[in-house]
């Protein structure tokens, strides 16, 4: 069965261009010209990956991304951003996107990113078969359901945030640089930039720290990256 890819793009020429290239690579393409139409089709078709333009009539790409992430936590989401709009890239990641690609882009690059994202989704699904509990009080991770808890309360984490938390808890005290985190969470074949690491760390801190501006658990290692404070268990 062909993998379903949702393309939400209001410009007919770009949407048609994407459709042709994705179909040539054996993907089933679901098209939408507005954010509202994209959400409706996503809820019916349940695609593995969604490609969202940022600038859409009605509901914009960020809102679509947020709603898709809430409904489909394991869906792959790639944002299409304008060349000069760095803030669009950051905003997309803040709203739960897995990756972004800048217009104009090489269709081969987009196909490679989709394939890399699909591989990571499958790897994450395979990892859930290991039915174990990982603990670092007050945190507990259920690796089968990929759910995380703090003081018994479930945390509302994206798949990437869950994997980052799991990596830290399994390696307390180890300093990870951004490239190591990028390779461990996004895969060796990820071709975006390391900014995605900082955005996801910031999002994760807001969900697990009492004060995200003065984190107790995820420490910044200046000039290197981040580490889990192994002395914070109590």
GIQUI-V278486 format. One record per helix or strand of 3 or more residues. SS is the DSSP state (H for helix, E for strand). FROM is the first residue (numbers start at 1). TO is the last residue. If there is no record, write none. Layout:
SS&FROM&TO ; SS&FROM&TO
//
This chain:
E&3&8 ; H&12&24 ; E&27&32 ; H&35&45 ; E&49&53 ; H&61&71 ; E&76&81 ; H&86&94 ; E&99&102 ; H&107&127 ; E&133&136 ; E&139&142 ; E&147&150 ; H&159&170 ; E&175&177 ; H&178&186 ; H&195&208 ; H&212&214 ; E&218&221 ; E&225&228 ; H&230&232
//
